Amino acid sequence: MKEEKWFGINRKTIEWFPTINYEICNGCMVCLQCNHDVFSNENDRPVVCNKENCIVGCTACAIVCPEDAIKLPPKEYLRRIARHRNSSCSCC
């Protein structure tokens, strides 16, 4: 299987995936509409089952959640990763 990369960075090293706050989740399952198979339905509640399938930078599930129960890392996290990569780049 091909190793996934995000701007040359191994996807497995990037902690970009949703978390669900079950205290406010109403179980509507709208998040299961994700086209990347990140979520599954377990005992009538959504669960993040495939973290690495989440597209780095995508926030669609959080946007469509009617209860605002889905959170992702702040975009600044990605900026820091990109800056760090660029500053350690030996190609230029």
N, C-alpha and C positions, 0 to 999 in steps of 0.2 A: 504494500500500500504506500502511495506517495505521501511524503511528509508535507503537511499543509504549512504554508508560510503567509505571513502578513508583512508586506514590505521587507521581505528578507528575514523576518524574525520567525522562529519556530512557533507555530500556533499554540502548541502545548505549554509554552512558557508564558503565554499571555492570559491573565486572569480576567477575561472578558466573558461574562455569562450572567444571566439574570438570577436574582434571588426573589423568593416570594415571601411576603409577610402574611402568614396565615391568620393573624389576628384581624386583618381587614379584608382578606380575600373572601369573596362571596361565592366562590366555586362556579362562576359562570362559564368557565372553560374557553373563553375567547382566545386566550393565549395558545391553545392547542391548534389554532389556525396557522401557526408559524410554519412556513414552508421548509424549514431546515431541521425538522424533527428534534427540536430542543426539549419539548415538553411531552409528558405522557399523562394519562389519567390513571391514577391509582386510588382506589377506594373513594371515587367521586370527588377527588381533589387534584388539581394540577401539580405536577412534580417536574422539576428540572432534571431530566434523565440523561441528556447528551450535551454536556457543557461545551465540549469542543466543536459541536456543530454550530454554535452561535456565531454569527458573522461579526467579526470585530468591528465595533463602531455602530452596529445596528441597535436601534432602540424601539423598534416597531411594537414589540410586545408590551413594553411599558406605556407607550403612547395609547394603545387601544384598550388597556386595562381600565374598566370603568371605576374601579375602586382605588386606583393608584397603589396597588399592592405589589407591583413588580418594580424592582430597582436594579440598576446596572451601575458599574463603576462610573465615576465622573469622567467626562471627556478629557480632563486634564491628565488622567492616568495614561491615556494613549499618547498625548503630547509629550509626556515625560519619557515614555518608551521610545518614541520616534527621535526625540532630541538626544537621548543617550546613544541610540544606534548611530545617528549621524555623527556624533562627536567621537565615537570610537571607530568610525569607518576608516579603513586603511587604504581604500581605493582612490582617494582624492585628497 
